Amino acid sequence: MQRLYEITIPGLSIKSDLPAIRRRLLAAFPQVVEVLAMTTPATVLVVYHGEDEIDAWCDELNDAVATRPGRCTPRTRSCDQPRSQSASSGSSTGNVFSLRAAS
């Protein structure tokens, strides 16, 4: 059965970043079936099967956004809150990811 997970990354440009993050998540995680743009700004929907790997997905997304051309500052993230709830966390110098299991 396929599952859905919605991830919002402030500063994410769907137009310029989506191809890179889609390619990276699909290549790095065999259980990820698709990565789709949402109508909500800076939000992607991860379609997967099996167990989620939220922390690893966040690391990959963070790296993809941080290494895009024109990005000058290093970015970090933290996904410290329980995944069963809507979560938003981060450091003072990095991305704040909003994570939510989609229904």
Phi and psi in radians as a Rosetta constraint file:
Dihedral C 1 N 2 CA 2 C 2 CIRCULARHARMONIC -1.423 0.35
Dihedral N 2 CA 2 C 2 N 3 CIRCULARHARMONIC 2.555 0.35
Dihedral C 2 N 3 CA 3 C 3 CIRCULARHARMONIC -2.159 0.35
Dihedral N 3 CA 3 C 3 N 4 CIRCULARHARMONIC 2.845 0.35
Dihedral C 3 N 4 CA 4 C 4 CIRCULARHARMONIC -2.210 0.35
Dihedral N 4 CA 4 C 4 N 5 CIRCULARHARMONIC 2.470 0.35
Dihedral C 4 N 5 CA 5 C 5 CIRCULARHARMONIC -2.432 0.35
Dihedral N 5 CA 5 C 5 N 6 CIRCULARHARMONIC 2.223 0.35
Dihedral C 5 N 6 CA 6 C 6 CIRCULARHARMONIC -1.728 0.35
Dihedral N 6 CA 6 C 6 N 7 CIRCULARHARMONIC 2.270 0.35
Dihedral C 6 N 7 CA 7 C 7 CIRCULARHARMONIC -2.247 0.35
Dihedral N 7 CA 7 C 7 N 8 CIRCULARHARMONIC 2.172 0.35
Dihedral C 7 N 8 CA 8 C 8 CIRCULARHARMONIC -1.868 0.35
Dihedral N 8 CA 8 C 8 N 9 CIRCULARHARMONIC 2.265 0.35
Dihedral C 8 N 9 CA 9 C 9 CIRCULARHARMONIC -2.216 0.35
Dihedral N 9 CA 9 C 9 N 10 CIRCULARHARMONIC 1.785 0.35
Dihedral C 9 N 10 CA 10 C 10 CIRCULARHARMONIC -0.934 0.35
Dihedral N 10 CA 10 C 10 N 11 CIRCULARHARMONIC 2.357 0.35
Dihedral C 10 N 11 CA 11 C 11 CIRCULARHARMONIC 1.609 0.35
Dihedral N 11 CA 11 C 11 N 12 CIRCULARHARMONIC -0.173 0.35
Dihedral C 11 N 12 CA 12 C 12 CIRCULARHARMONIC -1.215 0.35
Dihedral N 12 CA 12 C 12 N 13 CIRCULARHARMONIC 2.257 0.35
Dihedral C 12 N 13 CA 13 C 13 CIRCULARHARMONIC -1.775 0.35
Dihedral N 13 CA 13 C 13 N 14 CIRCULARHARMONIC 1.900 0.35
Dihedral C 13 N 14 CA 14 C 14 CIRCULARHARMONIC -1.011 0.35
Dihedral N 14 CA 14 C 14 N 15 CIRCULARHARMONIC -0.725 0.35
Dihedral C 14 N 15 CA 15 C 15 CIRCULARHARMONIC -1.072 0.35
Dihedral N 15 CA 15 C 15 N 16 CIRCULARHARMONIC -0.791 0.35
Dihedral C 15 N 16 CA 16 C 16 CIRCULARHARMONIC -1.694 0.35
Dihedral N 16 CA 16 C 16 N 17 CIRCULARHARMONIC -0.476 0.35
Dihedral C 16 N 17 CA 17 C 17 CIRCULARHARMONIC -1.645 0.35
Dihedral N 17 CA 17 C 17 N 18 CIRCULARHARMONIC -0.484 0.35
Dihedral C 17 N 18 CA 18 C 18 CIRCULARHARMONIC -0.978 0.35
Dihedral N 18 CA 18 C 18 N 19 CIRCULARHARMONIC -0.804 0.35
Dihedral C 18 N 19 CA 19 C 19 CIRCULARHARMONIC -1.000 0.35
Dihedral N 19 CA 19 C 19 N 20 CIRCULARHARMONIC -0.717 0.35
Dihedral C 19 N 20 CA 20 C 20 CIRCULARHARMONIC -1.224 0.35
Dihedral N 20 CA 20 C 20 N 21 CIRCULARHARMONIC -0.799 0.35
Dihedral C 20 N 21 CA 21 C 21 CIRCULARHARMONIC -1.219 0.35
Dihedral N 21 CA 21 C 21 N 22 CIRCULARHARMONIC -0.604 0.35
Dihedral C 21 N 22 CA 22 C 22 CIRCULARHARMONIC -1.080 0.35
Dihedral N 22 CA 22 C 22 N 23 CIRCULARHARMONIC -0.872 0.35
Dihedral C 22 N 23 CA 23 C 23 CIRCULARHARMONIC -1.027 0.35
Dihedral N 23 CA 23 C 23 N 24 CIRCULARHARMONIC -0.775 0.35
Dihedral C 23 N 24 CA 24 C 24 CIRCULARHARMONIC -1.178 0.35
Dihedral N 24 CA 24 C 24 N 25 CIRCULARHARMONIC -0.782 0.35
Dihedral C 24 N 25 CA 25 C 25 CIRCULARHARMONIC -1.150 0.35
Dihedral N 25 CA 25 C 25 N 26 CIRCULARHARMONIC -0.729 0.35
Dihedral C 25 N 26 CA 26 C 26 CIRCULARHARMONIC -1.125 0.35
Dihedral N 26 CA 26 C 26 N 27 CIRCULARHARMONIC -0.643 0.35
Dihedral C 26 N 27 CA 27 C 27 CIRCULARHARMONIC -1.301 0.35
Dihedral N 27 CA 27 C 27 N 28 CIRCULARHARMONIC -0.656 0.35
Dihedral C 27 N 28 CA 28 C 28 CIRCULARHARMONIC -1.492 0.35
Dihedral N 28 CA 28 C 28 N 29 CIRCULARHARMONIC -0.417 0.35
Dihedral C 28 N 29 CA 29 C 29 CIRCULARHARMONIC -2.264 0.35
Dihedral N 29 CA 29 C 29 N 30 CIRCULARHARMONIC 1.780 0.35
Dihedral C 29 N 30 CA 30 C 30 CIRCULARHARMONIC -1.049 0.35
Dihedral N 30 CA 30 C 30 N 31 CIRCULARHARMONIC -0.455 0.35
Dihedral C 30 N 31 CA 31 C 31 CIRCULARHARMONIC -1.365 0.35
Dihedral N 31 CA 31 C 31 N 32 CIRCULARHARMONIC -0.215 0.35
Dihedral C 31 N 32 CA 32 C 32 CIRCULARHARMONIC -1.408 0.35
Dihedral N 32 CA 32 C 32 N 33 CIRCULARHARMONIC 2.109 0.35
Dihedral C 32 N 33 CA 33 C 33 CIRCULARHARMONIC -1.585 0.35
Dihedral N 33 CA 33 C 33 N 34 CIRCULARHARMONIC -0.652 0.35
Dihedral C 33 N 34 CA 34 C 34 CIRCULARHARMONIC -2.806 0.35
Dihedral N 34 CA 34 C 34 N 35 CIRCULARHARMONIC 2.696 0.35
Dihedral C 34 N 35 CA 35 C 35 CIRCULARHARMONIC -2.229 0.35
Dihedral N 35 CA 35 C 35 N 36 CIRCULARHARMONIC 2.075 0.35
Dihedral C 35 N 36 CA 36 C 36 CIRCULARHARMONIC -2.067 0.35
Dihedral N 36 CA 36 C 36 N 37 CIRCULARHARMONIC 2.588 0.35
Dihedral C 36 N 37 CA 37 C 37 CIRCULARHARMONIC -1.344 0.35
Dihedral N 37 CA 37 C 37 N 38 CIRCULARHARMONIC 2.472 0.35
Dihedral C 37 N 38 CA 38 C 38 CIRCULARHARMONIC -1.796 0.35
Dihedral N 38 CA 38 C 38 N 39 CIRCULARHARMONIC 2.850 0.35
Dihedral C 38 N 39 CA 39 C 39 CIRCULARHARMONIC -1.312 0.35
Dihedral N 39 CA 39 C 39 N 40 CIRCULARHARMONIC -0.363 0.35
Dihedral C 39 N 40 CA 40 C 40 CIRCULARHARMONIC -1.203 0.35
Dihedral N 40 CA 40 C 40 N 41 CIRCULARHARMONIC 2.284 0.35
Dihedral C 40 N 41 CA 41 C 41 CIRCULARHARMONIC -0.979 0.35
Dihedral N 41 CA 41 C 41 N 42 CIRCULARHARMONIC 2.473 0.35
Dihedral C 41 N 42 CA 42 C 42 CIRCULARHARMONIC 1.029 0.35
Dihedral N 42 CA 42 C 42 N 43 CIRCULARHARMONIC 0.538 0.35
Dihedral C 42 N 43 CA 43 C 43 CIRCULARHARMONIC -2.199 0.35
Dihedral N 43 CA 43 C 43 N 44 CIRCULARHARMONIC 2.367 0.35
Dihedral C 43 N 44 CA 44 C 44 CIRCULARHARMONIC -2.107 0.35
Dihedral N 44 CA 44 C 44 N 45 CIRCULARHARMONIC 2.727 0.35
Dihedral C 44 N 45 CA 45 C 45 CIRCULARHARMONIC -1.995 0.35
Dihedral N 45 CA 45 C 45 N 46 CIRCULARHARMONIC 2.126 0.35
Dihedral C 45 N 46 CA 46 C 46 CIRCULARHARMONIC -1.702 0.35
Dihedral N 46 CA 46 C 46 N 47 CIRCULARHARMONIC 2.123 0.35
Dihedral C 46 N 47 CA 47 C 47 CIRCULARHARMONIC -1.766 0.35
Dihedral N 47 CA 47 C 47 N 48 CIRCULARHARMONIC 2.183 0.35
Dihedral C 47 N 48 CA 48 C 48 CIRCULARHARMONIC -2.576 0.35
Dihedral N 48 CA 48 C 48 N 49 CIRCULARHARMONIC 2.960 0.35
Dihedral C 48 N 49 CA 49 C 49 CIRCULARHARMONIC -2.261 0.35
Dihedral N 49 CA 49 C 49 N 50 CIRCULARHARMONIC 2.789 0.35
Dihedral C 49 N 50 CA 50 C 50 CIRCULARHARMONIC 1.376 0.35
Dihedral N 50 CA 50 C 50 N 51 CIRCULARHARMONIC -2.622 0.35
Dihedral C 50 N 51 CA 51 C 51 CIRCULARHARMONIC -1.427 0.35
Dihedral N 51 CA 51 C 51 N 52 CIRCULARHARMONIC 2.508 0.35
Dihedral C 51 N 52 CA 52 C 52 CIRCULARHARMONIC -1.372 0.35
Dihedral N 52 CA 52 C 52 N 53 CIRCULARHARMONIC 2.752 0.35
Dihedral C 52 N 53 CA 53 C 53 CIRCULARHARMONIC -2.292 0.35
Dihedral N 53 CA 53 C 53 N 54 CIRCULARHARMONIC 1.070 0.35
Dihedral C 53 N 54 CA 54 C 54 CIRCULARHARMONIC -0.958 0.35
Dihedral N 54 CA 54 C 54 N 55 CIRCULARHARMONIC -0.837 0.35
Dihedral C 54 N 55 CA 55 C 55 CIRCULARHARMONIC -1.057 0.35
Dihedral N 55 CA 55 C 55 N 56 CIRCULARHARMONIC -0.758 0.35
Dihedral C 55 N 56 CA 56 C 56 CIRCULARHARMONIC -1.182 0.35
Dihedral N 56 CA 56 C 56 N 57 CIRCULARHARMONIC -0.682 0.35
Dihedral C 56 N 57 CA 57 C 57 CIRCULARHARMONIC -1.082 0.35
Dihedral N 57 CA 57 C 57 N 58 CIRCULARHARMONIC -0.771 0.35
Dihedral C 57 N 58 CA 58 C 58 CIRCULARHARMONIC -1.052 0.35
Dihedral N 58 CA 58 C 58 N 59 CIRCULARHARMONIC -0.747 0.35
Dihedral C 58 N 59 CA 59 C 59 CIRCULARHARMONIC -1.037 0.35
Dihedral N 59 CA 59 C 59 N 60 CIRCULARHARMONIC -0.794 0.35
Dihedral C 59 N 60 CA 60 C 60 CIRCULARHARMONIC -1.151 0.35
Dihedral N 60 CA 60 C 60 N 61 CIRCULARHARMONIC -0.757 0.35
Dihedral C 60 N 61 CA 61 C 61 CIRCULARHARMONIC -1.119 0.35
Dihedral N 61 CA 61 C 61 N 62 CIRCULARHARMONIC -0.750 0.35
Dihedral C 61 N 62 CA 62 C 62 CIRCULARHARMONIC -1.044 0.35
Dihedral N 62 CA 62 C 62 N 63 CIRCULARHARMONIC -0.800 0.35
Dihedral C 62 N 63 CA 63 C 63 CIRCULARHARMONIC -1.128 0.35
Dihedral N 63 CA 63 C 63 N 64 CIRCULARHARMONIC -0.718 0.35
Dihedral C 63 N 64 CA 64 C 64 CIRCULARHARMONIC -1.109 0.35
Dihedral N 64 CA 64 C 64 N 65 CIRCULARHARMONIC -0.736 0.35
Dihedral C 64 N 65 CA 65 C 65 CIRCULARHARMONIC -1.265 0.35
Dihedral N 65 CA 65 C 65 N 66 CIRCULARHARMONIC -0.687 0.35
Dihedral C 65 N 66 CA 66 C 66 CIRCULARHARMONIC -1.187 0.35
Dihedral N 66 CA 66 C 66 N 67 CIRCULARHARMONIC -0.524 0.35
Dihedral C 66 N 67 CA 67 C 67 CIRCULARHARMONIC -1.703 0.35
Dihedral N 67 CA 67 C 67 N 68 CIRCULARHARMONIC 0.119 0.35
Dihedral C 67 N 68 CA 68 C 68 CIRCULARHARMONIC -1.202 0.35
Dihedral N 68 CA 68 C 68 N 69 CIRCULARHARMONIC 2.631 0.35
Dihedral C 68 N 69 CA 69 C 69 CIRCULARHARMONIC -1.001 0.35
Dihedral N 69 CA 69 C 69 N 70 CIRCULARHARMONIC 2.421 0.35
Dihedral C 69 N 70 CA 70 C 70 CIRCULARHARMONIC 1.591 0.35
Dihedral N 70 CA 70 C 70 N 71 CIRCULARHARMONIC -0.152 0.35
Dihedral C 70 N 71 CA 71 C 71 CIRCULARHARMONIC -1.490 0.35
Dihedral N 71 CA 71 C 71 N 72 CIRCULARHARMONIC 2.153 0.35
Dihedral C 71 N 72 CA 72 C 72 CIRCULARHARMONIC -1.765 0.35
Dihedral N 72 CA 72 C 72 N 73 CIRCULARHARMONIC -0.546 0.35
Dihedral C 72 N 73 CA 73 C 73 CIRCULARHARMONIC -1.808 0.35
Dihedral N 73 CA 73 C 73 N 74 CIRCULARHARMONIC 2.487 0.35
Dihedral C 73 N 74 CA 74 C 74 CIRCULARHARMONIC -1.178 0.35
Dihedral N 74 CA 74 C 74 N 75 CIRCULARHARMONIC 2.594 0.35
Dihedral C 74 N 75 CA 75 C 75 CIRCULARHARMONIC -2.210 0.35
Dihedral N 75 CA 75 C 75 N 76 CIRCULARHARMONIC 2.504 0.35
Dihedral C 75 N 76 CA 76 C 76 CIRCULARHARMONIC -2.273 0.35
Dihedral N 76 CA 76 C 76 N 77 CIRCULARHARMONIC 2.929 0.35
Dihedral C 76 N 77 CA 77 C 77 CIRCULARHARMONIC -2.629 0.35
Dihedral N 77 CA 77 C 77 N 78 CIRCULARHARMONIC 2.819 0.35
Dihedral C 77 N 78 CA 78 C 78 CIRCULARHARMONIC -2.427 0.35
Dihedral N 78 CA 78 C 78 N 79 CIRCULARHARMONIC 2.323 0.35
Dihedral C 78 N 79 CA 79 C 79 CIRCULARHARMONIC -2.082 0.35
Dihedral N 79 CA 79 C 79 N 80 CIRCULARHARMONIC 1.252 0.35
Dihedral C 79 N 80 CA 80 C 80 CIRCULARHARMONIC -1.559 0.35
Dihedral N 80 CA 80 C 80 N 81 CIRCULARHARMONIC -0.366 0.35
Dihedral C 80 N 81 CA 81 C 81 CIRCULARHARMONIC -1.437 0.35
Dihedral N 81 CA 81 C 81 N 82 CIRCULARHARMONIC 2.759 0.35
Dihedral C 81 N 82 CA 82 C 82 CIRCULARHARMONIC -1.002 0.35
Dihedral N 82 CA 82 C 82 N 83 CIRCULARHARMONIC 2.450 0.35
Dihedral C 82 N 83 CA 83 C 83 CIRCULARHARMONIC -1.295 0.35
Dihedral N 83 CA 83 C 83 N 84 CIRCULARHARMONIC -0.273 0.35
Dihedral C 83 N 84 CA 84 C 84 CIRCULARHARMONIC -1.281 0.35
Dihedral N 84 CA 84 C 84 N 85 CIRCULARHARMONIC -0.255 0.35
Dihedral C 84 N 85 CA 85 C 85 CIRCULARHARMONIC -1.967 0.35
Dihedral N 85 CA 85 C 85 N 86 CIRCULARHARMONIC 2.884 0.35
Dihedral C 85 N 86 CA 86 C 86 CIRCULARHARMONIC -1.149 0.35
Dihedral N 86 CA 86 C 86 N 87 CIRCULARHARMONIC 2.298 0.35
Dihedral C 86 N 87 CA 87 C 87 CIRCULARHARMONIC -2.195 0.35
Dihedral N 87 CA 87 C 87 N 88 CIRCULARHARMONIC 2.558 0.35
Dihedral C 87 N 88 CA 88 C 88 CIRCULARHARMONIC -2.562 0.35
Dihedral N 88 CA 88 C 88 N 89 CIRCULARHARMONIC 2.113 0.35
Dihedral C 88 N 89 CA 89 C 89 CIRCULARHARMONIC -2.686 0.35
Dihedral N 89 CA 89 C 89 N 90 CIRCULARHARMONIC 2.954 0.35
Dihedral C 89 N 90 CA 90 C 90 CIRCULARHARMONIC 2.948 0.35
Dihedral N 90 CA 90 C 90 N 91 CIRCULARHARMONIC -3.122 0.35
Dihedral C 90 N 91 CA 91 C 91 CIRCULARHARMONIC -1.849 0.35
Dihedral N 91 CA 91 C 91 N 92 CIRCULARHARMONIC 2.989 0.35
Dihedral C 91 N 92 CA 92 C 92 CIRCULARHARMONIC -1.244 0.35
Dihedral N 92 CA 92 C 92 N 93 CIRCULARHARMONIC -0.243 0.35
Dihedral C 92 N 93 CA 93 C 93 CIRCULARHARMONIC -1.976 0.35
Dihedral N 93 CA 93 C 93 N 94 CIRCULARHARMONIC 0.090 0.35
Dihedral C 93 N 94 CA 94 C 94 CIRCULARHARMONIC -2.357 0.35
Dihedral N 94 CA 94 C 94 N 95 CIRCULARHARMONIC -2.940 0.35
Dihedral C 94 N 95 CA 95 C 95 CIRCULARHARMONIC -1.130 0.35
Dihedral N 95 CA 95 C 95 N 96 CIRCULARHARMONIC 2.628 0.35
Dihedral C 95 N 96 CA 96 C 96 CIRCULARHARMONIC -2.023 0.35
Dihedral N 96 CA 96 C 96 N 97 CIRCULARHARMONIC 1.976 0.35
Dihedral C 96 N 97 CA 97 C 97 CIRCULARHARMONIC -1.605 0.35
Dihedral N 97 CA 97 C 97 N 98 CIRCULARHARMONIC 2.426 0.35
Dihedral C 97 N 98 CA 98 C 98 CIRCULARHARMONIC -1.939 0.35
Dihedral N 98 CA 98 C 98 N 99 CIRCULARHARMONIC 2.120 0.35
Dihedral C 98 N 99 CA 99 C 99 CIRCULARHARMONIC -2.022 0.35
Dihedral N 99 CA 99 C 99 N 100 CIRCULARHARMONIC 2.437 0.35
Dihedral C 99 N 100 CA 100 C 100 CIRCULARHARMONIC -2.730 0.35
Dihedral N 100 CA 100 C 100 N 101 CIRCULARHARMONIC 2.232 0.35
Dihedral C 100 N 101 CA 101 C 101 CIRCULARHARMONIC -1.184 0.35
Dihedral N 101 CA 101 C 101 N 102 CIRCULARHARMONIC 2.201 0.35
Dihedral C 101 N 102 CA 102 C 102 CIRCULARHARMONIC -1.533 0.35
Dihedral N 102 CA 102 C 102 N 103 CIRCULARHARMONIC 2.594 0.35
